[in-house]
Amino acid sequence: MITIDGSHLEGGGSIVRVALALSTLTGQEFKVINIRANREVSGLKAQHLESIKALKEICNAETNEINIGTKELWYKPGRIKGGKYKIDIGTAGSISLSLQAIILPCLFAPKKVSLDIKGGTCGKWQASVDYLQNILIPHLTRFAKIELKIIKRGYYPKGGGEIILEITPKNNYPFSQETIPKIRLIKREKLEQISGIVNVSAELKDKEVAERISKAVKNKLEKLNISVSIKNEYSPSLSIGGEIVLWASFENKDNNNLIILGSSRLIEKNESSEQIGQKAAEDLLGEINSDACVDHHLADQLIPFMALLPGSEISCSGISQHTESNIYVTELFLPVKFEIDKKLNLISVIKAMNSPDFIFNERPFIAWTAKSPIE
């Protein structure tokens, strides 16, 4: 059994989520202690419980008795299966964070997986569903066909949002990691376009909040002399709120490795629409000016997927403790070694020396095919 210290580095929920994903994928049992020890309120939260509940259905997993606030988790996965599953977080708990535990194993299910998830569609300290849809998921289509539909918006504190995520695995079994393009995001070409979406609760339409945010963004970015296209969306919701998500797309010579840099800002009571738009634009400008190919939020999300493809490498605008924590967990489950160059903000992954070939959760395909260790 793999034992994990949940207080390691940033000591947050990502340690549990990444462990759940990789355990389900590989079939390896684990125990995590000191869950979210470095957070103001430690232990499991609602989104963790619902993720585990969903995984129990997806792969017949077994656990110890768990509740909100539980600080130690034992998890034993069964075999992954396809099908339709419903998840209701019941609060404004993050849909996106729940998916961090679920998407990875579902990419390798024996048939299509459809997830109907209710909860929060954006919030503090998380990537929103729009970020997933437009910035993360494009990198994951090398593994499977993925479609995310936003049905309802859900803002803090009541939530009530809903998305449907459909994952159709590629039916080319048996296959190896050599058949899937590596994640190589290390060199940028010309900036082509900036896109975005401002999603706001319907109550704010009279104040033209979305339009004012968009205008502020465009004013801030006009010096780039590049096309800026932002969609304004007002939606009925249980709570008043909203968010802007921006992403910069670069000229692409490799369809398997898109260069997309993102930034986002929540609607806050103590900030004007103009301030929110300006800050979102400044954040994106910072990413663009860094010369990186991966923004610092995307970097930590890509770590488990990079580990499936030794030889992958990314250039990011910053290496956070989230990223280092995810590397810590990933190296416990997979026979890989990450190398970090903090001066250049480069992260690469290689097959661990003398590691055996590896089979995912009894699925009929081998992930590692190298006949000799990578030097």
N, C-alpha and C positions, 0 to 999 in steps of 0.2 A: 504493500500500500504506500502511496505517495503522501507524505505529510507536508503541509504548507503552513507557513507563519503568516497569518493575515495582517500582521502589524508591519510587515517588511516595507521599507521605503515609504511610499505615500500612504500605505495602510488603509486603502479604501475598498470600495465594492468591486472594483475591476479585477482584483485578485480572485475573488469568488467566481465572477462571471467567466473569466478566461479559463479558470480551472474546470468549471462545468462544461464549457464548450469542448475543451481538449480531452477531458475525461470521456465524454460521450462519444467523441470521434474515435478515440483510440481504444476504448474499452477498459481503461485503467482506473481502478478504484482509488479514491483519495480521501484524506481528512484535512480540513483546514481549521486552525485554531485562531483565537484572537481576531475574530472577524470584524473588520472595519474599526480596529482598535484606535486608529488615529483620527477618527471622526468625533464630533461633539456628542453625537448619540451613536454608540457602537452597536454591533450586531446586525442581523439581517433586516432588510426593509421589505415593504410590500412587493416591490418589483422582483426582488430576489426570490421570495416565496412563490410568486406566480411563475417565474421562469423555471424553478425546480418542479413545480406542479405540472407544467407543460412538458418538461423533459421526462417526467415519469410516464406520461402518455406516449411520447414520441419513441422512447427506448426502454420502457418498463424499468426505469431506474428504481433503486431502493435507497432510503436515507434513514437517519435517526429521526426522532420526533423533533420537528422544528416549528418555530413561531417567530413573529416579529420580535427582534431583540436577541434571538439565539446567537451565541458567540462561537459555537463549534458545530461544524457540519461534517457528517460522514456521507459519502455518495458512492454508490456502486451502479454503473450503467448496465443496461442490457443492450440488445441489438437495435439499431436505428431502423425505423420504418416510416413510410410515407403516409399521407392521409390529410384530413382536415382537422384543425385544432382551434379551439377558442380560448383566449386568455383575457381575463378581466382583472386588471390590477386594482380596480376599485377606488383609486385615488387619482391624484395628478402625478403619481409615480411614472417614471419615464418609460415610454414604449421603446425608445431607442436603446436604453441601457438593458432592458430585458432581452432585447434581440442580440446583444453581444454574447449571451450564453447560448443562443438558439441557432443563429444563422449558420455558423461554421459547420456543425454536424449535419444540418439539413442539406447542405450543398452535396453531400455524399449519400443521401437516402436512396433506397432502391427505386423509388418512384416519387412523383410530384408531392410537395408539401405545401399546404395552404394554411396560413396563419391569420386568424381574425383577432386583432389585439385592441383592447380598450384601455385607455389611461391618458397620460399627458403627452402631447405631441411636441412640446418644447418646455424648457425650464432651465434653471440655473445649474451650472456645472455639468452640462451634458450636451451631446450633439443632438440636434432636433431630427425629426423624421425627414424634414426637407434637406438637411445636411446629408443624411444617409442616402436619400433618393438621388441627389445630384452630385455628390462628391465621393462617397465611399462605394456605393453599389457599382458604379461604372468600372471599378477595379476588380470586382468580384465576378463579373460575367465571364471571365476566363474559366471559371469552375462550373458555372451553371447559368441557366436563363433565370433572371430575377426581375420581378415586377412588383413595385410598391405603389399602392393606391391609397391616397388619403381620403377617408370617408367623412370624418368630422374632426374639427379642431378641438383640442382640450388644453386649457390653460390652468395654471395654479390659481386657487387652491382646490377647485372641485374636479378638475380633469374632464372626463367625459369624451375625450377624443377617441377616434377609431381609425385603424388602418387595416388593409388587407395586404399581406405579403405572400406572393406565390413564387416558389422556388422549384424549377424543373431541372433536375440533375441531368448531366450529359450521359447518354446511354452508350458510351464507348468503353465499357468494361470488357476485359481487364485493361487498365491503363496505368501508366506510371507518371511520376512527376515530370519526366522528360517530355511528355506529350502536351504539357500545359506551359504556356509562355511564362517565364519568370517575371517577377515584379522588379523592373529596373527603371527607376525614376531618379536619374542623376544628372541629366542635361536638358536645359530648357531651350526652346526655340522662341520665335516671335510671339508676343502677346497678341491674341486675335480678338477676344471679346470678353466683356464682363456682363454677367447675367445675375439675376436675383429675384427674390420673391419677398414681398412684405405681406404677411398674413396677420390680420387684426380682427378682433371680435367686432361684431356688427354694431355694437353700441358706440363705437368710435368713428363711425362713418360720417356723422354730421360735422365732426371736427376735422375731417379730411386728414386723419393721422397718416394713413398709408401714403397718400400723395405727397404730404409734406416730408416724410422720411425719404421717399424716392427722389424728390427734388434736391434735398440736401446731399444725398449720395452723388447724384449727377453733377452738382456744382463742385463737389470736392474732387471728383475724378475727371473733370473735363480737361485738365492739363495733360492727361495721358493721350488725348486725341484718338480715342478708341471707342467703338460702339458700346454703349451701356444700355442694356435692356432689362427693365425691372417690371415684374408683374405685381399689381396691387390686388389683394384679395380680402374681402370682408366676409366673415362667416358667423352664423349664430353659434353661441357657445355658453357653457354654464357659468363661466367666470370671465371677467374682462381681462384681456391681455393681448399679447402678440409678439412678433419677432420679425426681424429682417435677416435673411441669409443671402450672402453674396458669394459668387465664385468667378474666378478669372480662368479663362481657357486659353491655352497656348497652342500655337501651330503644332500639328502632330504628324510625325513621320513614321510612327509605330502605332497602329490601331490597338495593339494590346496594352500599351502603356500611355494612357492619357495623362497630360499634365493639367491638373485642376487644383487651384488654390482657393480655400474658402475662408470666410469670416462670418460672424453672426453677432447680433445684439438683441436682447430682450426689450420689450416695451416696459419702461420703468416709470413709476409715478413721479419720481423726483427729477426726471429728465424730460426736456421738451422733445417733440418729434424731430426738430432740426438737430438737436444734440445727438440723438440716437443715430440718425442717418450719418452725421459727420464722423462719429466714432466708429461705426461699422466700416465706413469708407477708409478711415485712417488705419484700421486694423488690416484691411485688405491691402492697402498700399504698403504697409510694413511687410506683409508676406511677399508681395511682388518685388519690393526692393531688396529682399534677402537673397535673391537669386536661387532660392530653394525650389524643389519640385514638389514638395509635400509640406503642407502647413502643419504646425506642431500638434494640432488636434487629430489630424488624420494619421500622423506617425504612429501613435500608440494603438490605434485601431487596426493598422495594417500588420502589426507584429505577428499574430498567430497565422495569418495567411502567408506571410513571407516564409515562415518556418516550414510550410508545406513544399516550398520551392527553393531548396538550397541554391545559392548563387544569386539570389535576389539582393537588391541594394537600393537604398533610397537616400536622397539628399533632402534634409528637412530644415525648417527655419529655427527649430529648437528641439532639444531632447529633454522632455519632462520626466519627473519621477513616475508619472503614469506609464510612460513608455518603458522606463527601466523596470518597473514592477511587472509589466506584462512580459518583458523578456525573462525575468526571473521565473515566472510561472511556466512559460512556454518551454524553457530549457529543462524543466522537470519532467515534462510529458513526451517531448520529441527528441530524437537523437541529433540535435543541431547545436551549434554554437554561434552566438551573435557577437559581432565585433563592432565597437562604437568608437568613432573618432569625434570627440566633442569639439575639437578645434574647427573641423570642417563640417560638423553636424551630419556626418555620414553614418549610416547603419547598414551593415551587411550580414548575411547569414550563410554559414557553411555547414556541411554535414560533419557531425562530430567524428573525431578520429576513432577508427576501429569500431564504429557503431554497426550493429547488424541491420540487415534489411528489415523493414517495418511494415506490418499489415494493419490497416485501420479496422478495428472493431469487427473482425471476422468477415469484413466485406471482401469480395473476390478481386481485389486489386492491390498491387504493391506500390507503396508510395516512394520508396527509396530504391533506385536501381543502379546507382553507381557501384561498379565492381571493385573499386578501391577508394579509400578515404580521400577527400579533397585536401590537398596540402595547403 
